[in-house]
């Protein structure tokens, strides 16, 4: 008898399964299909997101490198301007020294005239 009960239960289950398939089988199949499609779309979106994240990381690295290069370039320019200012000041100082040390031509002429007069007086 227990085997018959099990057989009846199995038949009842199969009957219930058939009734359910008749009533909601098509809708259930459509829902399963939609779930599969949504899962596929979700996977595709995950893949696209991963690609975009990698691209964003690469762009961030490039931006950081460009910013570092720009900063270094700005520092180099500042150093160059500083050196140019130092050279300019040095040249101005040298010109100033030359102007101060320069002997006037008229003064040289006066010295030669005085020397010539002394030479003339000694010969007489």
C-alpha positions as CSV (number, residue, x, y, z in Angstrom):
1,X,0.0,0.0,0.0
2,X,2.7,2.5,0.7
3,X,4.0,2.0,-2.8
4,X,0.6,2.7,-4.2
5,X,0.3,5.9,-2.1
6,X,3.7,7.0,-3.5
7,X,2.5,6.2,-7.0
8,X,-0.7,8.2,-6.5
9,X,1.3,11.1,-5.0
10,X,3.5,11.0,-8.1
11,X,0.5,10.9,-10.4
12,X,-1.1,13.8,-8.5
13,X,2.1,15.8,-8.7
14,X,2.3,15.1,-12.4
15,X,-1.4,16.1,-12.8
16,X,-0.8,19.3,-10.8
17,X,2.2,20.0,-12.9
18,X,0.3,19.5,-16.1
19,X,-2.6,21.8,-14.9
20,X,-0.1,24.4,-13.9
21,X,1.6,24.2,-17.3
22,X,-1.7,24.6,-19.0
23,X,-2.7,27.6,-16.9
24,X,0.5,29.5,-16.5
25,X,3.0,27.6,-18.7
26,X,3.2,30.1,-21.5
27,X,3.5,33.1,-19.1
28,X,6.1,31.3,-17.0
29,X,8.1,30.5,-20.2
30,X,7.9,34.2,-21.2
31,X,9.0,35.3,-17.7
32,X,11.9,32.9,-17.7
33,X,12.9,34.2,-21.2
34,X,12.7,37.8,-19.9
35,X,14.8,37.0,-16.9
36,X,17.4,35.4,-19.2
37,X,17.4,38.5,-21.4
38,X,17.7,40.8,-18.3
39,X,20.6,38.7,-17.0
40,X,22.3,39.0,-20.4
41,X,21.8,42.7,-20.5
42,X,23.1,43.0,-16.9
43,X,26.3,41.1,-17.9
44,X,26.7,43.3,-20.9
45,X,26.3,46.4,-18.7
46,X,28.8,45.0,-16.2
47,X,31.3,44.5,-19.0
48,X,30.7,48.0,-20.3
49,X,31.1,49.4,-16.8
50,X,34.4,47.5,-16.4
51,X,35.7,48.9,-19.7
52,X,34.6,52.4,-18.8
53,X,36.3,52.1,-15.3
54,X,39.6,51.0,-17.0
55,X,39.3,53.9,-19.4
56,X,38.7,56.3,-16.5
57,X,41.7,55.0,-14.7
58,X,43.8,55.4,-17.8
59,X,42.5,59.0,-18.3
60,X,43.2,59.8,-14.6
61,X,46.7,58.5,-14.9
62,X,47.3,60.6,-18.1
63,X,45.8,63.6,-16.5
64,X,48.0,63.2,-13.4
65,X,51.1,62.8,-15.6
66,X,50.2,65.9,-17.7
67,X,49.6,67.9,-14.5
68,X,53.0,66.8,-13.2
69,X,54.7,67.7,-16.5
70,X,52.9,71.0,-16.5
71,X,54.1,71.7,-13.0
72,X,57.6,70.7,-13.8
73,X,57.5,72.9,-16.9
74,X,56.2,75.8,-14.9
75,X,59.0,75.4,-12.4
76,X,61.6,75.2,-15.3
77,X,60.1,78.4,-16.7
78,X,60.4,80.1,-13.4
79,X,64.0,79.0,-13.0
80,X,64.8,80.2,-16.5
81,X,63.2,83.6,-15.7
82,X,65.1,83.8,-12.5
83,X,68.4,83.0,-14.3
84,X,67.6,85.6,-17.0
85,X,66.9,88.2,-14.3
86,X,70.3,87.4,-12.6
87,X,72.1,87.7,-16.0
88,X,70.3,91.0,-16.7
89,X,71.3,92.4,-13.3
90,X,74.9,91.1,-13.8
91,X,75.2,92.8,-17.2
92,X,73.7,96.0,-15.8
93,X,76.2,96.0,-13.0
94,X,79.1,95.4,-15.4
95,X,77.9,98.3,-17.6
96,X,77.6,100.5,-14.6
97,X,81.1,99.5,-13.5
98,X,82.4,100.3,-17.0
99,X,80.8,103.7,-17.0
100,X,82.3,104.5,-13.6
101,X,85.8,103.3,-14.6
102,X,85.7,104.8,-18.0
103,X,88.3,107.6,-18.4
104,X,87.0,110.6,-20.3
105,X,88.8,111.3,-23.6
106,X,89.2,115.0,-22.7
107,X,90.9,114.0,-19.5
108,X,93.3,111.7,-21.4
109,X,94.0,114.6,-23.8
110,X,94.7,117.0,-20.9
111,X,97.2,114.4,-19.4
112,X,99.0,114.2,-22.8
113,X,99.2,118.0,-23.1
114,X,100.6,118.3,-19.6
115,X,103.1,115.6,-20.3
116,X,104.0,117.2,-23.6
117,X,104.5,120.6,-21.8
118,X,106.7,118.9,-19.2
119,X,108.8,117.3,-21.9
120,X,109.1,120.6,-23.7
121,X,110.2,122.4,-20.6
122,X,112.9,119.9,-19.8
123,X,114.4,120.2,-23.3
124,X,114.8,123.9,-23.1
